Amino acid sequence: MMPHPERVTRNVMMSWHPDSWGDQDTGGDYTPWMRMFMNARVAMG
């Protein structure tokens, strides 16, 4: 299976997430998958 991180960049888009995240995780309302895109943007300049 190939993951599709672009489909779950916000918590509201996820079918499941840990209860400890609540409506927002520690990074705001973005999922951990969004970190990959944020890091790519920083790397590109």
mmCIF entry with sequence, helices, sheets and N, C-alpha, C, O atoms, coordinates in Angstrom:
data_MODEL
# 
_entry.id   MODEL 
# 
_entity.id                         1 
_entity.type                       polymer 
_entity.pdbx_number_of_molecules   1 
# 
_entity_poly.entity_id                      1 
_entity_poly.type                           'polypeptide(L)' 
_entity_poly.nstd_linkage                   no 
_entity_poly.nstd_monomer                   no 
_entity_poly.pdbx_seq_one_letter_code       MMPHPERVTRNVMMSWHPDSWGDQDTGGDYTPWMRMFMNARVAMG 
_entity_poly.pdbx_seq_one_letter_code_can   MMPHPERVTRNVMMSWHPDSWGDQDTGGDYTPWMRMFMNARVAMG 
_entity_poly.pdbx_strand_id                 A 
# 
loop_
_entity_poly_seq.entity_id 
_entity_poly_seq.num 
_entity_poly_seq.mon_id 
_entity_poly_seq.hetero 
1 1  MET n 
1 2  MET n 
1 3  PRO n 
1 4  HIS n 
1 5  PRO n 
1 6  GLU n 
1 7  ARG n 
1 8  VAL n 
1 9  THR n 
1 10 ARG n 
1 11 ASN n 
1 12 VAL n 
1 13 MET n 
1 14 MET n 
1 15 SER n 
1 16 TRP n 
1 17 HIS n 
1 18 PRO n 
1 19 ASP n 
1 20 SER n 
1 21 TRP n 
1 22 GLY n 
1 23 ASP n 
1 24 GLN n 
1 25 ASP n 
1 26 THR n 
1 27 GLY n 
1 28 GLY n 
1 29 ASP n 
1 30 TYR n 
1 31 THR n 
1 32 PRO n 
1 33 TRP n 
1 34 MET n 
1 35 ARG n 
1 36 MET n 
1 37 PHE n 
1 38 MET n 
1 39 ASN n 
1 40 ALA n 
1 41 ARG n 
1 42 VAL n 
1 43 ALA n 
1 44 MET n 
1 45 GLY n 
# 
_struct_asym.id          A 
_struct_asym.entity_id   1 
# 
loop_
_struct_conf.conf_type_id 
_struct_conf.id 
_struct_conf.pdbx_PDB_helix_id 
_struct_conf.beg_label_comp_id 
_struct_conf.beg_label_asym_id 
_struct_conf.beg_label_seq_id 
_struct_conf.pdbx_beg_PDB_ins_code 
_struct_conf.end_label_comp_id 
_struct_conf.end_label_asym_id 
_struct_conf.end_label_seq_id 
_struct_conf.pdbx_end_PDB_ins_code 
_struct_conf.beg_auth_comp_id 
_struct_conf.beg_auth_asym_id 
_struct_conf.beg_auth_seq_id 
_struct_conf.end_auth_comp_id 
_struct_conf.end_auth_asym_id 
_struct_conf.end_auth_seq_id 
_struct_conf.pdbx_PDB_helix_class 
_struct_conf.details 
_struct_conf.pdbx_PDB_helix_length 
HELX_P HELX_P1 AA1 PRO A 5  ? ARG A 7  ? PRO A 5  ARG A 7  5 ? 3  
HELX_P HELX_P2 AA2 ASN A 11 ? MET A 13 ? ASN A 11 MET A 13 5 ? 3  
HELX_P HELX_P3 AA3 ASP A 19 ? TRP A 21 ? ASP A 19 TRP A 21 5 ? 3  
HELX_P HELX_P4 AA4 PRO A 32 ? MET A 44 ? PRO A 32 MET A 44 1 ? 13 
# 
_struct_conf_type.id          HELX_P 
_struct_conf_type.criteria    ? 
_struct_conf_type.reference   ? 
# 
loop_
_atom_site.group_PDB 
_atom_site.id 
_atom_site.type_symbol 
_atom_site.label_atom_id 
_atom_site.label_alt_id 
_atom_site.label_comp_id 
_atom_site.label_asym_id 
_atom_site.label_entity_id 
_atom_site.label_seq_id 
_atom_site.pdbx_PDB_ins_code 
_atom_site.Cartn_x 
_atom_site.Cartn_y 
_atom_site.Cartn_z 
_atom_site.occupancy 
_atom_site.B_iso_or_equiv 
_atom_site.pdbx_formal_charge 
_atom_site.auth_seq_id 
_atom_site.auth_comp_id 
_atom_site.auth_asym_id 
_atom_site.auth_atom_id 
_atom_site.pdbx_PDB_model_num 
ATOM 1   N N  . MET A 1 1  ? 0.823   -1.183 0.000  1.00 0.00 ? 1  MET A N  1 
ATOM 2   C CA . MET A 1 1  ? 0.000   0.000  0.000  1.00 0.00 ? 1  MET A CA 1 
ATOM 3   C C  . MET A 1 1  ? 0.861   1.238  0.000  1.00 0.00 ? 1  MET A C  1 
ATOM 4   O O  . MET A 1 1  ? 1.859   1.324  0.716  1.00 0.00 ? 1  MET A O  1 
ATOM 5   N N  . MET A 1 2  ? 0.470   2.180  -0.799 1.00 0.00 ? 2  MET A N  1 
ATOM 6   C CA . MET A 1 2  ? 1.199   3.435  -0.870 1.00 0.00 ? 2  MET A CA 1 
ATOM 7   C C  . MET A 1 2  ? 0.419   4.509  -0.108 1.00 0.00 ? 2  MET A C  1 
ATOM 8   O O  . MET A 1 2  ? -0.756  4.738  -0.394 1.00 0.00 ? 2  MET A O  1 
ATOM 9   N N  . PRO A 1 3  ? 1.058   5.163  0.853  1.00 0.00 ? 3  PRO A N  1 
ATOM 10  C CA . PRO A 1 3  ? 0.342   6.216  1.583  1.00 0.00 ? 3  PRO A CA 1 
ATOM 11  C C  . PRO A 1 3  ? 0.127   7.442  0.693  1.00 0.00 ? 3  PRO A C  1 
ATOM 12  O O  . PRO A 1 3  ? 0.904   7.693  -0.229 1.00 0.00 ? 3  PRO A O  1 
ATOM 13  N N  . HIS A 1 4  ? -0.904  8.180  0.970  1.00 0.00 ? 4  HIS A N  1 
ATOM 14  C CA . HIS A 1 4  ? -1.194  9.414  0.249  1.00 0.00 ? 4  HIS A CA 1 
ATOM 15  C C  . HIS A 1 4  ? -1.295  10.550 1.259  1.00 0.00 ? 4  HIS A C  1 
ATOM 16  O O  . HIS A 1 4  ? -2.395  10.936 1.657  1.00 0.00 ? 4  HIS A O  1 
ATOM 17  N N  . PRO A 1 5  ? -0.139  11.092 1.678  1.00 0.00 ? 5  PRO A N  1 
ATOM 18  C CA . PRO A 1 5  ? -0.144  12.126 2.721  1.00 0.00 ? 5  PRO A CA 1 
ATOM 19  C C  . PRO A 1 5  ? -0.900  13.388 2.317  1.00 0.00 ? 5  PRO A C  1 
ATOM 20  O O  . PRO A 1 5  ? -1.380  14.115 3.186  1.00 0.00 ? 5  PRO A O  1 
ATOM 21  N N  . GLU A 1 6  ? -1.015  13.663 1.029  1.00 0.00 ? 6  GLU A N  1 
ATOM 22  C CA . GLU A 1 6  ? -1.730  14.866 0.601  1.00 0.00 ? 6  GLU A CA 1 
ATOM 23  C C  . GLU A 1 6  ? -3.220  14.794 0.915  1.00 0.00 ? 6  GLU A C  1 
ATOM 24  O O  . GLU A 1 6  ? -3.910  15.814 0.895  1.00 0.00 ? 6  GLU A O  1 
ATOM 25  N N  . ARG A 1 7  ? -3.712  13.608 1.202  1.00 0.00 ? 7  ARG A N  1 
ATOM 26  C CA . ARG A 1 7  ? -5.136  13.438 1.495  1.00 0.00 ? 7  ARG A CA 1 
ATOM 27  C C  . ARG A 1 7  ? -5.480  13.662 2.961  1.00 0.00 ? 7  ARG A C  1 
ATOM 28  O O  . ARG A 1 7  ? -6.655  13.807 3.298  1.00 0.00 ? 7  ARG A O  1 
ATOM 29  N N  . VAL A 1 8  ? -4.487  13.693 3.832  1.00 0.00 ? 8  VAL A N  1 
ATOM 30  C CA . VAL A 1 8  ? -4.748  13.824 5.272  1.00 0.00 ? 8  VAL A CA 1 
ATOM 31  C C  . VAL A 1 8  ? -3.829  14.859 5.918  1.00 0.00 ? 8  VAL A C  1 
ATOM 32  O O  . VAL A 1 8  ? -3.095  14.542 6.854  1.00 0.00 ? 8  VAL A O  1 
ATOM 33  N N  . THR A 1 9  ? -3.868  16.072 5.427  1.00 0.00 ? 9  THR A N  1 
ATOM 34  C CA . THR A 1 9  ? -3.004  17.122 5.965  1.00 0.00 ? 9  THR A CA 1 
ATOM 35  C C  . THR A 1 9  ? -3.612  17.837 7.163  1.00 0.00 ? 9  THR A C  1 
ATOM 36  O O  . THR A 1 9  ? -2.909  18.546 7.884  1.00 0.00 ? 9  THR A O  1 
ATOM 37  N N  . ARG A 1 10 ? -4.931  17.655 7.385  1.00 0.00 ? 10 ARG A N  1 
ATOM 38  C CA . ARG A 1 10 ? -5.588  18.256 8.538  1.00 0.00 ? 10 ARG A CA 1 
ATOM 39  C C  . ARG A 1 10 ? -6.282  17.168 9.341  1.00 0.00 ? 10 ARG A C  1 
ATOM 40  O O  . ARG A 1 10 ? -6.738  16.170 8.784  1.00 0.00 ? 10 ARG A O  1 
ATOM 41  N N  . ASN A 1 11 ? -6.361  17.365 10.651 1.00 0.00 ? 11 ASN A N  1 
ATOM 42  C CA . ASN A 1 11 ? -6.966  16.354 11.527 1.00 0.00 ? 11 ASN A CA 1 
ATOM 43  C C  . ASN A 1 11 ? -8.399  16.015 11.140 1.00 0.00 ? 11 ASN A C  1 
ATOM 44  O O  . ASN A 1 11 ? -8.812  14.862 11.262 1.00 0.00 ? 11 ASN A O  1 
ATOM 45  N N  . VAL A 1 12 ? -9.162  16.994 10.679 1.00 0.00 ? 12 VAL A N  1 
ATOM 46  C CA . VAL A 1 12 ? -10.557 16.732 10.329 1.00 0.00 ? 12 VAL A CA 1 
ATOM 47  C C  . VAL A 1 12 ? -10.685 15.801 9.127  1.00 0.00 ? 12 VAL A C  1 
ATOM 48  O O  . VAL A 1 12 ? -11.755 15.238 8.896  1.00 0.00 ? 12 VAL A O  1 
ATOM 49  N N  . MET A 1 13 ? -9.611  15.632 8.361  1.00 0.00 ? 13 MET A N  1 
ATOM 50  C CA . MET A 1 13 ? -9.630  14.763 7.181  1.00 0.00 ? 13 MET A CA 1 
ATOM 51  C C  . MET A 1 13 ? -9.308  13.307 7.521  1.00 0.00 ? 13 MET A C  1 
ATOM 52  O O  . MET A 1 13 ? -9.517  12.415 6.699  1.00 0.00 ? 13 MET A O  1 
ATOM 53  N N  . MET A 1 14 ? -8.804  13.071 8.723  1.00 0.00 ? 14 MET A N  1 
ATOM 54  C CA . MET A 1 14 ? -8.397  11.716 9.100  1.00 0.00 ? 14 MET A CA 1 
ATOM 55  C C  . MET A 1 14 ? -9.606  10.897 9.552  1.00 0.00 ? 14 MET A C  1 
ATOM 56  O O  . MET A 1 14 ? -10.513 11.405 10.210 1.00 0.00 ? 14 MET A O  1 
ATOM 57  N N  . SER A 1 15 ? -9.593  9.626  9.184  1.00 0.00 ? 15 SER A N  1 
ATOM 58  C CA . SER A 1 15 ? -10.680 8.748  9.626  1.00 0.00 ? 15 SER A CA 1 
ATOM 59  C C  . SER A 1 15 ? -10.506 8.354  11.087 1.00 0.00 ? 15 SER A C  1 
ATOM 60  O O  . SER A 1 15 ? -11.477 8.006  11.760 1.00 0.00 ? 15 SER A O  1 
ATOM 61  N N  . TRP A 1 16 ? -9.265  8.408  11.578 1.00 0.00 ? 16 TRP A N  1 
ATOM 62  C CA . TRP A 1 16 ? -8.986  8.064  12.965 1.00 0.00 ? 16 TRP A CA 1 
ATOM 63  C C  . TRP A 1 16 ? -7.747  8.815  13.406 1.00 0.00 ? 16 TRP A C  1 
ATOM 64  O O  . TRP A 1 16 ? -6.817  9.013  12.624 1.00 0.00 ? 16 TRP A O  1 
ATOM 65  N N  . HIS A 1 17 ? -7.738  9.230  14.661 1.00 0.00 ? 17 HIS A N  1 
ATOM 66  C CA . HIS A 1 17 ? -6.524  9.780  15.280 1.00 0.00 ? 17 HIS A CA 1 
ATOM 67  C C  . HIS A 1 17 ? -6.629  9.534  16.775 1.00 0.00 ? 17 HIS A C  1 
ATOM 68  O O  . HIS A 1 17 ? -7.731  9.375  17.299 1.00 0.00 ? 17 HIS A O  1 
ATOM 69  N N  . PRO A 1 18 ? -5.479  9.499  17.479 1.00 0.00 ? 18 PRO A N  1 
ATOM 70  C CA . PRO A 1 18 ? -5.504  9.229  18.917 1.00 0.00 ? 18 PRO A CA 1 
ATOM 71  C C  . PRO A 1 18 ? -6.351  10.257 19.673 1.00 0.00 ? 18 PRO A C  1 
ATOM 72  O O  . PRO A 1 18 ? -6.368  11.436 19.317 1.00 0.00 ? 18 PRO A O  1 
ATOM 73  N N  . ASP A 1 19 ? -7.039  9.815  20.696 1.00 0.00 ? 19 ASP A N  1 
ATOM 74  C CA . ASP A 1 19 ? -7.842  10.723 21.513 1.00 0.00 ? 19 ASP A CA 1 
ATOM 75  C C  . ASP A 1 19 ? -7.002  11.831 22.125 1.00 0.00 ? 19 ASP A C  1 
ATOM 76  O O  . ASP A 1 19 ? -7.498  12.935 22.355 1.00 0.00 ? 19 ASP A O  1 
ATOM 77  N N  . SER A 1 20 ? -5.742  11.545 22.388 1.00 0.00 ? 20 SER A N  1 
ATOM 78  C CA . SER A 1 20 ? -4.872  12.548 23.010 1.00 0.00 ? 20 SER A CA 1 
ATOM 79  C C  . SER A 1 20 ? -4.669  13.773 22.112 1.00 0.00 ? 20 SER A C  1 
ATOM 80  O O  . SER A 1 20 ? -4.299  14.838 22.604 1.00 0.00 ? 20 SER A O  1 
ATOM 81  N N  . TRP A 1 21 ? -4.905  13.637 20.810 1.00 0.00 ? 21 TRP A N  1 
ATOM 82  C CA . TRP A 1 21 ? -4.774  14.778 19.915 1.00 0.00 ? 21 TRP A CA 1 
ATOM 83  C C  . TRP A 1 21 ? -5.938  15.732 20.053 1.00 0.00 ? 21 TRP A C  1 
ATOM 84  O O  . TRP A 1 21 ? -5.795  16.919 19.760 1.00 0.00 ? 21 TRP A O  1 
ATOM 85  N N  . GLY A 1 22 ? -7.079  15.251 20.489 1.00 0.00 ? 22 GLY A N  1 
ATOM 86  C CA . GLY A 1 22 ? -8.273  16.087 20.544 1.00 0.00 ? 22 GLY A CA 1 
ATOM 87  C C  . GLY A 1 22 ? -8.633  16.545 19.138 1.00 0.00 ? 22 GLY A C  1 
ATOM 88  O O  . GLY A 1 22 ? -8.401  15.820 18.171 1.00 0.00 ? 22 GLY A O  1 
ATOM 89  N N  . ASP A 1 23 ? -9.195  17.736 19.019 1.00 0.00 ? 23 ASP A N  1 
ATOM 90  C CA . ASP A 1 23 ? -9.498  18.281 17.698 1.00 0.00 ? 23 ASP A CA 1 
ATOM 91  C C  . ASP A 1 23 ? -8.254  18.824 17.015 1.00 0.00 ? 23 ASP A C  1 
ATOM 92  O O  . ASP A 1 23 ? -8.204  18.941 15.791 1.00 0.00 ? 23 ASP A O  1 
ATOM 93  N N  . GLN A 1 24 ? -7.256  19.151 17.818 1.00 0.00 ? 24 GLN A N  1 
ATOM 94  C CA . GLN A 1 24 ? -6.007  19.668 17.273 1.00 0.00 ? 24 GLN A CA 1 
ATOM 95  C C  . GLN A 1 24 ? -4.839  18.960 17.936 1.00 0.00 ? 24 GLN A C  1 
ATOM 96  O O  . GLN A 1 24 ? -4.870  18.691 19.137 1.00 0.00 ? 24 GLN A O  1 
ATOM 97  N N  . ASP A 1 25 ? -3.801  18.656 17.153 1.00 0.00 ? 25 ASP A N  1 
ATOM 98  C CA . ASP A 1 25 ? -2.601  18.070 17.755 1.00 0.00 ? 25 ASP A CA 1 
ATOM 99  C C  . ASP A 1 25 ? -1.677  19.196 18.204 1.00 0.00 ? 25 ASP A C  1 
ATOM 100 O O  . ASP A 1 25 ? -2.051  20.366 18.119 1.00 0.00 ? 25 ASP A O  1 
ATOM 101 N N  . THR A 1 26 ? -0.494  18.872 18.674 1.00 0.00 ? 26 THR A N  1 
ATOM 102 C CA . THR A 1 26 ? 0.402   19.896 19.206 1.00 0.00 ? 26 THR A CA 1 
ATOM 103 C C  . THR A 1 26 ? 0.889   20.854 18.134 1.00 0.00 ? 26 THR A C  1 
ATOM 104 O O  . THR A 1 26 ? 1.384   21.935 18.455 1.00 0.00 ? 26 THR A O  1 
ATOM 105 N N  . GLY A 1 27 ? 0.760   20.484 16.879 1.00 0.00 ? 27 GLY A N  1 
ATOM 106 C CA . GLY A 1 27 ? 1.166   21.369 15.792 1.00 0.00 ? 27 GLY A CA 1 
ATOM 107 C C  . GLY A 1 27 ? 0.020   22.197 15.248 1.00 0.00 ? 27 GLY A C  1 
ATOM 108 O O  . GLY A 1 27 ? 0.126   22.741 14.148 1.00 0.00 ? 27 GLY A O  1 
ATOM 109 N N  . GLY A 1 28 ? -1.065  22.306 15.981 1.00 0.00 ? 28 GLY A N  1 
ATOM 110 C CA . GLY A 1 28 ? -2.248  23.007 15.495 1.00 0.00 ? 28 GLY A CA 1 
ATOM 111 C C  . GLY A 1 28 ? -3.215  22.003 14.908 1.00 0.00 ? 28 GLY A C  1 
ATOM 112 O O  . GLY A 1 28 ? -3.292  20.867 15.376 1.00 0.00 ? 28 GLY A O  1 
ATOM 113 N N  . ASP A 1 29 ? -3.950  22.404 13.894 1.00 0.00 ? 29 ASP A N  1 
ATOM 114 C CA . ASP A 1 29 ? -4.912  21.461 13.332 1.00 0.00 ? 29 ASP A CA 1 
ATOM 115 C C  . ASP A 1 29 ? -4.340  20.666 12.164 1.00 0.00 ? 29 ASP A C  1 
ATOM 116 O O  . ASP A 1 29 ? -5.097  20.086 11.386 1.00 0.00 ? 29 ASP A O  1 
ATOM 117 N N  . TYR A 1 30 ? -3.027  20.632 12.031 1.00 0.00 ? 30 TYR A N  1 
ATOM 118 C CA . TYR A 1 30 ? -2.374  19.838 10.991 1.00 0.00 ? 30 TYR A CA 1 
ATOM 119 C C  . TYR A 1 30 ? -1.984  18.469 11.526 1.00 0.00 ? 30 TYR A C  1 
ATOM 120 O O  . TYR A 1 30 ? -1.685  18.321 12.710 1.00 0.00 ? 30 TYR A O  1 
ATOM 121 N N  . THR A 1 31 ? -1.988  17.479 10.660 1.00 0.00 ? 31 THR A N  1 
ATOM 122 C CA . THR A 1 31 ? -1.571  16.130 11.032 1.00 0.00 ? 31 THR A CA 1 
ATOM 123 C C  . THR A 1 31 ? -0.050  16.028 10.933 1.00 0.00 ? 31 THR A C  1 
ATOM 124 O O  . THR A 1 31 ? 0.594   16.905 10.357 1.00 0.00 ? 31 THR A O  1 
ATOM 125 N N  . PRO A 1 32 ? 0.525   14.969 11.487 1.00 0.00 ? 32 PRO A N  1 
ATOM 126 C CA . PRO A 1 32 ? 1.968   14.767 11.332 1.00 0.00 ? 32 PRO A CA 1 
ATOM 127 C C  . PRO A 1 32 ? 2.400   14.661 9.867  1.00 0.00 ? 32 PRO A C  1 
ATOM 128 O O  . PRO A 1 32 ? 3.548   14.967 9.547  1.00 0.00 ? 32 PRO A O  1 
ATOM 129 N N  . TRP A 1 33 ? 1.508   14.238 8.978  1.00 0.00 ? 33 TRP A N  1 
ATOM 130 C CA . TRP A 1 33 ? 1.841   14.149 7.549  1.00 0.00 ? 33 TRP A CA 1 
ATOM 131 C C  . TRP A 1 33 ? 2.153   15.524 6.979  1.00 0.00 ? 33 TRP A C  1 
ATOM 132 O O  . TRP A 1 33 ? 2.976   15.645 6.071  1.00 0.00 ? 33 TRP A O  1 
ATOM 133 N N  . MET A 1 34 ? 1.510   16.557 7.497  1.00 0.00 ? 34 MET A N  1 
ATOM 134 C CA . MET A 1 34 ? 1.735   17.908 6.981  1.00 0.00 ? 34 MET A CA 1 
ATOM 135 C C  . MET A 1 34 ? 3.164   18.354 7.223  1.00 0.00 ? 34 MET A C  1 
ATOM 136 O O  . MET A 1 34 ? 3.695   19.179 6.480  1.00 0.00 ? 34 MET A O  1 
ATOM 137 N N  . ARG A 1 35 ? 3.783   17.819 8.247  1.00 0.00 ? 35 ARG A N  1 
ATOM 138 C CA . ARG A 1 35 ? 5.186   18.160 8.562  1.00 0.00 ? 35 ARG A CA 1 
ATOM 139 C C  . ARG A 1 35 ? 6.095   17.895 7.368  1.00 0.00 ? 35 ARG A C  1 
ATOM 140 O O  . ARG A 1 35 ? 7.039   18.646 7.126  1.00 0.00 ? 35 ARG A O  1 
ATOM 141 N N  . MET A 1 36 ? 5.814   16.827 6.619  1.00 0.00 ? 36 MET A N  1 
ATOM 142 C CA . MET A 1 36 ? 6.614   16.487 5.445  1.00 0.00 ? 36 MET A CA 1 
ATOM 143 C C  . MET A 1 36 ? 6.567   17.636 4.421  1.00 0.00 ? 36 MET A C  1 
ATOM 144 O O  . MET A 1 36 ? 7.594   18.001 3.848  1.00 0.00 ? 36 MET A O  1 
ATOM 145 N N  . PHE A 1 37 ? 5.386   18.195 4.198  1.00 0.00 ? 37 PHE A N  1 
ATOM 146 C CA . PHE A 1 37 ? 5.261   19.283 3.238  1.00 0.00 ? 37 PHE A CA 1 
ATOM 147 C C  . PHE A 1 37 ? 5.889   20.566 3.750  1.00 0.00 ? 37 PHE A C  1 
ATOM 148 O O  . PHE A 1 37 ? 6.483   21.316 2.976  1.00 0.00 ? 37 PHE A O  1 
ATOM 149 N N  . MET A 1 38 ? 5.766   20.831 5.049  1.00 0.00 ? 38 MET A N  1 
ATOM 150 C CA . MET A 1 38 ? 6.381   22.015 5.645  1.00 0.00 ? 38 MET A CA 1 
ATOM 151 C C  . MET A 1 38 ? 7.906   21.924 5.560  1.00 0.00 ? 38 MET A C  1 
ATOM 152 O O  . MET A 1 38 ? 8.574   22.910 5.249  1.00 0.00 ? 38 MET A O  1 
ATOM 153 N N  . ASN A 1 39 ? 8.448   20.744 5.835  1.00 0.00 ? 39 ASN A N  1 
ATOM 154 C CA . ASN A 1 39 ? 9.903   20.557 5.739  1.00 0.00 ? 39 ASN A CA 1 
ATOM 155 C C  . ASN A 1 39 ? 10.384  20.713 4.301  1.00 0.00 ? 39 ASN A C  1 
ATOM 156 O O  . ASN A 1 39 ? 11.451  21.280 4.066  1.00 0.00 ? 39 ASN A O  1 
ATOM 157 N N  . ALA A 1 40 ? 9.610   20.216 3.336  1.00 0.00 ? 40 ALA A N  1 
ATOM 158 C CA . ALA A 1 40 ? 9.979   20.364 1.919  1.00 0.00 ? 40 ALA A CA 1 
ATOM 159 C C  . ALA A 1 40 ? 9.993   21.832 1.537  1.00 0.00 ? 40 ALA A C  1 
ATOM 160 O O  . ALA A 1 40 ? 10.878  22.277 0.807  1.00 0.00 ? 40 ALA A O  1 
ATOM 161 N N  . ARG A 1 41 ? 9.024   22.583 2.021  1.00 0.00 ? 41 ARG A N  1 
ATOM 162 C CA . ARG A 1 41 ? 8.966   24.020 1.701  1.00 0.00 ? 41 ARG A CA 1 
ATOM 163 C C  . ARG A 1 41 ? 10.170  24.755 2.258  1.00 0.00 ? 41 ARG A C  1 
ATOM 164 O O  . ARG A 1 41 ? 10.734  25.621 1.589  1.00 0.00 ? 41 ARG A O  1 
ATOM 165 N N  . VAL A 1 42 ? 10.568  24.420 3.477  1.00 0.00 ? 42 VAL A N  1 
ATOM 166 C CA . VAL A 1 42 ? 11.751  25.039 4.087  1.00 0.00 ? 42 VAL A CA 1 
ATOM 167 C C  . VAL A 1 42 ? 13.005  24.677 3.294  1.00 0.00 ? 42 VAL A C  1 
ATOM 168 O O  . VAL A 1 42 ? 13.865  25.528 3.064  1.00 0.00 ? 42 VAL A O  1 
ATOM 169 N N  . ALA A 1 43 ? 13.108  23.418 2.880  1.00 0.00 ? 43 ALA A N  1 
ATOM 170 C CA . ALA A 1 43 ? 14.278  22.960 2.139  1.00 0.00 ? 43 ALA A CA 1 
ATOM 171 C C  . ALA A 1 43 ? 14.394  23.634 0.763  1.00 0.00 ? 43 ALA A C  1 
ATOM 172 O O  . ALA A 1 43 ? 15.495  23.877 0.269  1.00 0.00 ? 43 ALA A O  1 
ATOM 173 N N  . MET A 1 44 ? 13.250  23.927 0.164  1.00 0.00 ? 44 MET A N  1 
ATOM 174 C CA . MET A 1 44 ? 13.249  24.561 -1.159 1.00 0.00 ? 44 MET A CA 1 
ATOM 175 C C  . MET A 1 44 ? 13.583  26.050 -1.088 1.00 0.00 ? 44 MET A C  1 
ATOM 176 O O  . MET A 1 44 ? 14.009  26.654 -2.072 1.00 0.00 ? 44 MET A O  1 
ATOM 177 N N  . GLY A 1 45 ? 13.384  26.620 0.078  1.00 0.00 ? 45 GLY A N  1 
ATOM 178 C CA . GLY A 1 45 ? 13.734  28.029 0.269  1.00 0.00 ? 45 GLY A CA 1 
ATOM 179 C C  . GLY A 1 45 ? 12.616  28.987 0.090  1.00 0.00 ? 45 GLY A C  1 
ATOM 180 O O  . GLY A 1 45 ? 12.810  30.195 0.229  1.00 0.00 ? 45 GLY A O  1 
# 
